[in-house]
């Protein structure tokens, strides 16, 4: 069973930064794609950023230029660096690992951006 664990959420002032981390059991290099999603009570879960096994990245338009996803295969960790945070970035952030048509999710980490 694959386990995915996020960390790094918290409370930050608007304009500040946070870095989220996601550790997956086994080798993350074996996953076709890893990504970060977010969800609020008002909105469905949405893709924030993703990175393929080959290193290709894609971002939601709302975070382009502010967020950066990266991976460290040696540490089995994927990061989401979030800069210039806005109150509308407030959400529960989930890490996703995708492999062989199967999705694995973490429990989520809360990010709250105060105005």
C-alpha positions, 0 to 999 in steps of 0.5 A: 500500500502506497502512503503519501504524507504531506507537511508544511502547511500553516498560517501566513500573512498575505505576501508571505511564503510557505513550502509544502513537502510530500513524502511517498513510500517507495521510490517517487521515480516510479510514479508517472506523475506527482501533483498538488491539489487544493480544496475549500468548502466552496470549491471542488478539488483542483489541480495546483501543480504537477510534475511528471517522472521526466520533470515536466511541470504544469501549473494552474493559471492562478498560481503561475509565477508564484508557485514552483513544484520540484522533486528530489528522488533521492529523498522521495519527496516532492515540494511545492514552494509557494510565494506571494501568497494571497488569501484566495490560496487558503485551502487544504492542500493534498499531495497526489501520486499517480502510477499505473492508473491508480491515484494515491492521496495524502491526508492534506495539510491546511494552508491559511493566508491572512489578509 
